[in-house]
């Protein structure tokens, strides 16, 4: 028999995780996802219109990443992805107080449509803009702690903290599988 077929015995067994990135417009969700899927990538990314999907094999997982637009006109589109989500990465921009203050609205939106066991992670992005910081690490961490969410500070632009965040997100999701 010709062809390049793998036997079922030779294929790895993967667990699938659906990870959805949510947050206001321009907080860096798309750039963050680009850093996760292609570490070190410096190519500019375009803003997401509605939804973007990317896949990555990572350790024993197939990670299905959904980057949903923060534009309010796409709310009904976003909600279609919420029910089957394993982990939400709720992203805000440390140089935008407004994006931090809107976190509760995102949590409320997620709460209406997501499974009760779904994990939520707070991700403070753009830590490379330390001179423009409007939300302190302490304030962000306290907010997450009060909600019993994991909290990470990252720079999607430089990649700082991104791998550590994904490792912790996956290990936390593994505990609930």
RAWO-V694835 format. One record per residue. RES is the residue in one letter. PHI is phi in radians with two decimals (NA if undefined). NEAR is the number of other C-alpha atoms within 10 Angstrom. Layout:
[[RES/PHI/NEAR] [RES/PHI/NEAR]]
This chain:
[[X/NA/4] [X/-1.50/4] [X/2.05/5] [X/-2.07/6] [X/-1.80/7] [X/-1.69/8] [X/-1.31/7] [X/-1.07/8] [X/-1.17/7] [X/-1.52/7] [X/-1.42/8] [X/-1.26/9] [X/-1.71/11] [X/-2.05/13] [X/-1.79/14] [X/-1.63/14] [X/-2.17/19] [X/-1.78/17] [X/-2.06/25] [X/-1.97/25] [X/-1.69/25] [X/-2.26/26] [X/2.65/28] [X/-1.04/23] [X/-1.04/18] [X/1.14/18] [X/-1.57/24] [X/1.77/23] [X/-1.05/30] [X/-1.17/23] [X/-1.16/23] [X/-1.08/26] [X/-1.09/21] [X/-1.05/21] [X/-1.16/21] [X/-1.26/20] [X/-1.32/16] [X/-2.29/11] [X/-0.95/15] [X/1.46/13] [X/-1.12/16] [X/-1.96/14] [X/-1.16/9] [X/-1.14/10] [X/-2.01/12] [X/-1.66/8] [X/-1.04/15] [X/-1.32/16] [X/-1.82/12] [X/1.22/17] [X/-2.52/16] [X/-2.19/15] [X/-2.20/11] [X/-2.46/13] [X/-2.18/12] [X/-2.58/13] [X/-1.46/13] [X/-2.54/14] [X/0.99/11] [X/-1.79/11] [X/-2.13/16] [X/-1.84/16] [X/-1.70/20] [X/-1.74/18] [X/-1.73/22] [X/-2.06/23] [X/-1.83/25] [X/-1.82/26] [X/-1.08/25] [X/-1.46/23] [X/-1.14/15] [X/-0.98/12] [X/-1.21/10] [X/-1.79/14] [X/-1.00/14] [X/-1.17/10] [X/-1.22/14] [X/-1.00/23] [X/-1.08/15] [X/-1.13/12] [X/-1.67/17] [X/-1.25/22] [X/-1.08/15] [X/-1.75/15] [X/-1.42/22] [X/-1.48/24] [X/-2.48/23] [X/-1.77/25] [X/-1.85/23] [X/-1.63/23] [X/-1.78/28] [X/-2.29/30] [X/-1.77/28] [X/-1.11/27] [X/-1.66/22] [X/-2.30/17] [X/-1.02/14] [X/-1.05/14] [X/-1.14/19] [X/-1.23/24] [X/-1.14/12] [X/-1.46/13] [X/-1.00/19] [X/-1.10/11] [X/-1.14/11] [X/-1.15/16] [X/-1.11/16] [X/-1.12/10] [X/-1.08/15] [X/-1.06/22] [X/-1.06/14] [X/-1.27/12] [X/-2.18/15] [X/-1.61/20] [X/-1.14/14] [X/-1.10/10] [X/-1.48/10] [X/-1.12/18] [X/-1.45/20] [X/-2.17/24] [X/-2.11/21] [X/-1.69/25] [X/-2.14/29] [X/-1.51/27] [X/-1.80/26] [X/1.28/25] [X/-1.17/21] [X/-1.22/17] [X/-1.66/14] [X/-1.01/12] [X/-1.28/8] [X/-1.82/12] [X/-1.03/16] [X/-2.02/15] [X/-2.23/20] [X/-1.30/14] [X/-1.06/16] [X/-1.09/9] [X/-1.12/11] [X/-1.11/19] [X/-1.12/19] [X/-1.14/14] [X/-1.01/17] [X/-1.11/18] [X/-1.08/13] [X/-1.12/8] [X/-1.60/13] [X/1.11/12] [X/-1.88/15] [X/-1.23/18] [X/-2.29/20] [X/-2.36/23] [X/-2.01/23] [X/-2.44/23] [X/-2.20/21] [X/-1.14/28] [X/-1.18/22] [X/-1.79/17] [X/1.59/21] [X/-1.03/17] [X/1.39/15] [X/-1.20/22] [X/-1.09/14] [X/-1.07/13] [X/-1.10/20] [X/-1.10/15] [X/-1.01/13] [X/-1.21/14] [X/-1.06/21] [X/-1.19/18] [X/-1.15/11] [X/-1.19/14] [X/-1.20/16] [X/-1.04/13] [X/-1.15/7] [X/-1.70/10] [X/-1.42/9]]
